[in-house]
């Protein structure tokens, strides 16, 4: 029997699309870790007897797993709503799926978003997930975090600025010319 991890680790379509996304490398690596279920959430740590508490440190509303941190935590829901993709996420969450599977499906069905020029759904979801995770880490360590509106603006800015920076083409000079 083949040992498959969360997120369809054997699905070549997901992997090829993940590595081709127009996001920074650290966000692609975050996506790889999510797809493999390797994000150290409290629920996962409690199952491995590393931490005693499995509740979400932000909302205290349930077991903190990848699905909760990225999609069902009240803070994450508010951020996705502000970004205008809450309905897309909710549709994928209708079926009882892990957070890894939801991210894999988002990558597979990625399409350009009409609300933001040149930004794809997968890029926005992955960048947003990374940012939500980054702020969660800051919160757990006692640092200040932005309110959901500012967090959503930061996610949108990160995504669009990275894509715009990659689109700029420098002029290449053909051959060598003698200076005047």
C-alpha positions as CSV (number, residue, x, y, z in Angstrom):
1,X,0.0,0.0,0.0
2,X,1.3,3.4,-0.9
3,X,1.7,5.9,1.9
4,X,0.2,9.1,0.8
5,X,0.3,12.2,3.0
6,X,-2.2,14.9,3.3
7,X,-2.8,17.1,0.3
8,X,-2.2,14.5,-2.4
9,X,1.6,14.3,-2.2
10,X,1.5,12.0,-5.2
11,X,-0.6,14.4,-7.4
12,X,1.8,15.8,-10.0
13,X,-0.6,18.4,-11.1
14,X,-0.6,20.1,-7.7
15,X,3.2,20.0,-7.3
16,X,3.9,21.4,-10.8
17,X,1.4,24.2,-10.3
18,X,2.7,24.9,-6.8
19,X,6.3,25.4,-8.0
20,X,5.1,27.6,-10.9
21,X,3.1,30.0,-8.8
22,X,4.1,33.7,-8.9
23,X,5.0,34.0,-5.2
24,X,8.2,34.2,-3.2
25,X,10.1,31.0,-2.6
26,X,9.4,31.1,1.2
27,X,5.7,31.1,0.4
28,X,6.1,28.1,-2.0
29,X,7.9,26.3,0.8
30,X,5.1,27.1,3.2
31,X,2.7,25.7,0.7
32,X,4.8,22.5,0.4
33,X,4.7,22.2,4.2
34,X,0.9,22.7,4.3
35,X,0.4,20.1,1.6
36,X,2.5,17.6,3.6
37,X,0.7,18.5,6.9
38,X,3.9,19.8,8.5
39,X,2.7,23.0,10.0
40,X,3.2,22.8,13.8
41,X,-0.3,23.7,14.9
42,X,-1.3,23.1,18.5
43,X,-3.6,20.2,17.6
44,X,-0.8,18.4,15.7
45,X,1.7,19.0,18.5
46,X,-0.8,17.7,21.1
47,X,-1.3,14.5,19.1
48,X,2.4,14.0,19.1
49,X,2.6,14.7,22.9
50,X,4.6,17.9,22.4
51,X,2.1,20.4,23.8
52,X,-0.7,19.9,26.3
53,X,-3.2,22.4,24.8
54,X,-4.8,21.9,21.4
55,X,-7.0,25.0,21.4
56,X,-6.5,27.9,19.1
57,X,-4.5,30.7,20.9
58,X,-6.4,33.4,18.9
59,X,-10.0,32.5,19.2
60,X,-10.1,29.6,21.6
61,X,-13.0,28.1,19.5
62,X,-11.6,24.7,18.7
63,X,-8.7,22.4,18.0
64,X,-6.0,24.3,16.1
65,X,-5.1,22.3,13.0
66,X,-4.1,23.5,9.6
67,X,-7.8,23.9,8.4
68,X,-8.6,25.9,11.5
69,X,-5.6,28.2,11.4
70,X,-5.9,29.0,7.7
71,X,-9.6,28.9,7.1
72,X,-12.0,28.4,10.0
73,X,-10.6,30.6,12.8
74,X,-12.7,33.7,13.2
75,X,-9.7,35.9,12.5
76,X,-8.9,34.0,9.2
77,X,-12.5,34.1,8.2
78,X,-12.6,37.9,8.6
79,X,-9.4,38.3,6.6
80,X,-10.7,36.1,3.7
81,X,-14.0,38.0,3.7
82,X,-12.2,41.4,3.4
83,X,-10.1,40.0,0.6
84,X,-13.3,38.8,-1.2
85,X,-12.6,35.1,-1.4
86,X,-14.6,33.9,1.6
87,X,-17.2,32.3,-0.7
88,X,-14.6,30.4,-2.7
89,X,-13.1,29.0,0.5
90,X,-16.5,28.2,2.0
91,X,-17.4,26.2,-1.1
92,X,-14.3,24.0,-0.7
93,X,-14.9,23.6,3.1
94,X,-18.4,22.3,2.5
95,X,-16.9,18.8,2.1
96,X,-15.2,17.7,5.3
97,X,-11.6,18.2,4.2
98,X,-8.3,18.8,5.9
99,X,-6.6,22.2,5.4
100,X,-4.0,20.5,3.3
101,X,-6.6,19.2,0.9
102,X,-8.3,22.6,0.7
103,X,-5.0,24.2,-0.3
104,X,-4.4,21.5,-2.9
105,X,-7.8,22.1,-4.4
106,X,-7.2,25.9,-4.4
107,X,-3.9,25.3,-6.3
108,X,-5.6,23.0,-8.8
109,X,-8.5,25.2,-9.6
110,X,-6.6,28.5,-9.6
111,X,-7.8,31.2,-11.8
112,X,-7.3,35.0,-12.1
113,X,-9.3,37.1,-9.8
114,X,-11.3,39.8,-11.3
115,X,-11.0,42.1,-8.3
116,X,-7.2,42.3,-8.4
117,X,-5.4,42.7,-11.7
118,X,-3.0,39.9,-12.6
119,X,-3.4,38.1,-9.3
120,X,-4.4,34.4,-9.2
121,X,-6.6,32.7,-6.6
122,X,-3.8,30.3,-5.7
123,X,-1.3,33.1,-5.2
124,X,-3.7,35.1,-3.0
125,X,-4.7,32.0,-0.9
126,X,-1.1,30.8,-0.4
127,X,0.2,34.3,0.4
128,X,-2.7,34.9,2.7
129,X,-2.2,31.6,4.4
130,X,1.4,32.3,4.9
131,X,0.6,35.8,6.3
132,X,-2.1,34.4,8.7
133,X,0.4,31.8,9.9
134,X,3.1,34.4,10.3
135,X,0.9,36.7,12.4
136,X,-0.3,33.7,14.4
137,X,3.3,33.0,15.3
138,X,3.8,36.6,16.3
139,X,0.6,36.5,18.5
140,X,1.7,33.3,20.3
141,X,5.1,34.9,21.1
142,X,3.4,38.0,22.6
143,X,4.1,40.4,19.7
144,X,1.5,42.8,18.3
145,X,-0.5,41.8,15.2
146,X,-2.5,43.9,12.8
147,X,-6.2,44.1,12.8
148,X,-7.9,41.9,10.1
149,X,-8.5,44.9,7.8
150,X,-4.8,45.9,7.8
151,X,-3.7,42.2,7.5
152,X,-5.9,41.8,4.4
153,X,-4.4,45.0,2.9
154,X,-0.9,43.7,3.6
155,X,-1.7,40.3,2.0
156,X,-3.1,42.1,-1.1
157,X,-0.1,44.4,-1.3
158,X,2.4,41.6,-0.9
159,X,0.7,39.5,-3.6
160,X,0.3,42.3,-6.2
161,X,3.8,43.9,-5.5
162,X,5.6,40.6,-6.0
163,X,3.7,40.0,-9.3
164,X,4.4,43.5,-10.5
165,X,8.1,43.3,-9.7
166,X,8.3,40.1,-11.7
167,X,6.6,41.6,-14.7
168,X,9.1,44.4,-15.2
169,X,11.5,43.7,-18.1
170,X,14.8,45.3,-18.4
171,X,16.0,46.4,-21.8
172,X,18.7,44.1,-23.1
173,X,21.3,45.7,-25.4
174,X,22.0,43.6,-28.4
175,X,25.7,43.1,-28.8
176,X,28.6,45.4,-28.0
177,X,28.8,48.9,-29.4
178,X,31.8,51.1,-29.4
179,X,31.2,54.0,-27.0
180,X,31.1,57.5,-28.6
